[in-house]
């Protein structure tokens, strides 16, 4: 019988929640601008999602970005030059 549970075991780490930071929106805009240029042939929309996108909400300081895209000619067009 195979063991059950998380693959790789249980991760021990502290999860910190930070007060809302106006820089989260600035950082998103910087990433969106870079990535818009990188995927200009495929990206229809780039959205700031998750808890850092909600003004005034405490959150883990991780900027979540959602890409909406159209069908591209080549699969590599989407990721070539994308920045994370």
C-alpha positions as YAML, in Angstrom:
chain: A
units: angstrom
residues:
- id: 1
  name: UNK
  ca: [0.00, 0.00, 0.00]
- id: 2
  name: UNK
  ca: [1.29, 3.45, -0.90]
- id: 3
  name: UNK
  ca: [1.65, 6.06, 1.85]
- id: 4
  name: UNK
  ca: [-0.90, 8.88, 1.93]
- id: 5
  name: UNK
  ca: [-0.30, 12.54, 2.63]
- id: 6
  name: UNK
  ca: [1.44, 15.46, 0.94]
- id: 7
  name: UNK
  ca: [3.97, 14.57, -1.74]
- id: 8
  name: UNK
  ca: [7.42, 15.31, -0.35]
- id: 9
  name: UNK
  ca: [6.19, 15.35, 3.25]
- id: 10
  name: UNK
  ca: [4.89, 18.08, 5.48]
- id: 11
  name: UNK
  ca: [6.47, 21.48, 4.98]
- id: 12
  name: UNK
  ca: [7.39, 23.32, 8.15]
- id: 13
  name: UNK
  ca: [7.25, 27.06, 7.68]
- id: 14
  name: UNK
  ca: [5.78, 30.15, 9.23]
- id: 15
  name: UNK
  ca: [3.08, 31.91, 7.25]
- id: 16
  name: UNK
  ca: [3.18, 35.65, 7.84]
- id: 17
  name: UNK
  ca: [0.31, 37.99, 7.11]
- id: 18
  name: UNK
  ca: [1.26, 41.62, 6.47]
- id: 19
  name: UNK
  ca: [-0.76, 44.82, 6.71]
- id: 20
  name: UNK
  ca: [-2.03, 46.09, 3.38]
- id: 21
  name: UNK
  ca: [0.71, 47.78, 1.37]
- id: 22
  name: UNK
  ca: [0.05, 50.25, -1.47]
- id: 23
  name: UNK
  ca: [3.27, 48.98, -3.10]
- id: 24
  name: UNK
  ca: [1.50, 45.71, -3.99]
- id: 25
  name: UNK
  ca: [-0.49, 47.54, -6.67]
- id: 26
  name: UNK
  ca: [2.67, 49.27, -7.89]
- id: 27
  name: UNK
  ca: [4.52, 45.94, -8.11]
- id: 28
  name: UNK
  ca: [1.61, 44.38, -10.00]
- id: 29
  name: UNK
  ca: [1.61, 47.26, -12.49]
- id: 30
  name: UNK
  ca: [5.36, 46.83, -13.05]
- id: 31
  name: UNK
  ca: [4.97, 43.09, -13.70]
- id: 32
  name: UNK
  ca: [1.90, 43.64, -15.89]
- id: 33
  name: UNK
  ca: [3.73, 46.20, -18.02]
- id: 34
  name: UNK
  ca: [6.73, 43.89, -18.57]
- id: 35
  name: UNK
  ca: [4.55, 40.89, -19.31]
- id: 36
  name: UNK
  ca: [2.16, 42.80, -21.57]
- id: 37
  name: UNK
  ca: [5.13, 43.63, -23.78]
- id: 38
  name: UNK
  ca: [6.41, 40.03, -23.64]
- id: 39
  name: UNK
  ca: [3.09, 38.41, -24.59]
- id: 40
  name: UNK
  ca: [1.61, 41.21, -26.69]
- id: 41
  name: UNK
  ca: [0.58, 38.83, -29.46]
- id: 42
  name: UNK
  ca: [-1.38, 36.55, -27.11]
- id: 43
  name: UNK
  ca: [-2.47, 38.40, -23.96]
- id: 44
  name: UNK
  ca: [-5.98, 39.80, -23.96]
- id: 45
  name: UNK
  ca: [-6.04, 40.75, -20.31]
- id: 46
  name: UNK
  ca: [-3.75, 40.75, -17.28]
- id: 47
  name: UNK
  ca: [-5.45, 40.99, -13.89]
- id: 48
  name: UNK
  ca: [-4.22, 41.46, -10.33]
- id: 49
  name: UNK
  ca: [-6.03, 38.79, -8.31]
- id: 50
  name: UNK
  ca: [-5.85, 37.37, -4.81]
- id: 51
  name: UNK
  ca: [-5.63, 39.05, -1.44]
- id: 52
  name: UNK
  ca: [-2.96, 41.63, -2.40]
- id: 53
  name: UNK
  ca: [-5.38, 43.02, -5.00]
- id: 54
  name: UNK
  ca: [-7.87, 44.06, -2.30]
- id: 55
  name: UNK
  ca: [-7.05, 47.51, -0.94]
- id: 56
  name: UNK
  ca: [-6.93, 47.54, 2.86]
- id: 57
  name: UNK
  ca: [-6.82, 43.74, 3.25]
- id: 58
  name: UNK
  ca: [-3.98, 42.11, 5.17]
- id: 59
  name: UNK
  ca: [-2.28, 39.36, 3.16]
- id: 60
  name: UNK
  ca: [0.78, 37.27, 2.41]
- id: 61
  name: UNK
  ca: [2.96, 39.54, 0.26]
- id: 62
  name: UNK
  ca: [2.59, 37.45, -2.92]
- id: 63
  name: UNK
  ca: [1.35, 39.17, -6.07]
- id: 64
  name: UNK
  ca: [-1.03, 36.85, -7.94]
- id: 65
  name: UNK
  ca: [-1.46, 37.57, -11.64]
- id: 66
  name: UNK
  ca: [-4.04, 36.07, -14.00]
- id: 67
  name: UNK
  ca: [-3.44, 36.08, -17.76]
- id: 68
  name: UNK
  ca: [-6.36, 35.88, -20.14]
- id: 69
  name: UNK
  ca: [-5.22, 34.92, -23.62]
- id: 70
  name: UNK
  ca: [-6.37, 34.18, -27.10]
- id: 71
  name: UNK
  ca: [-5.22, 31.16, -29.07]
- id: 72
  name: UNK
  ca: [-1.67, 31.78, -30.26]
- id: 73
  name: UNK
  ca: [0.03, 30.53, -33.38]
- id: 74
  name: UNK
  ca: [2.82, 28.89, -31.39]
- id: 75
  name: UNK
  ca: [2.72, 27.69, -27.80]
- id: 76
  name: UNK
  ca: [6.10, 29.31, -27.10]
- id: 77
  name: UNK
  ca: [4.71, 32.76, -27.96]
- id: 78
  name: UNK
  ca: [3.01, 32.95, -24.57]
- id: 79
  name: UNK
  ca: [6.02, 32.30, -22.35]
- id: 80
  name: UNK
  ca: [8.89, 33.62, -24.47]
- id: 81
  name: UNK
  ca: [10.12, 36.67, -22.59]
- id: 82
  name: UNK
  ca: [7.55, 36.52, -19.77]
- id: 83
  name: UNK
  ca: [8.87, 37.78, -16.44]
- id: 84
  name: UNK
  ca: [7.95, 36.49, -12.99]
...
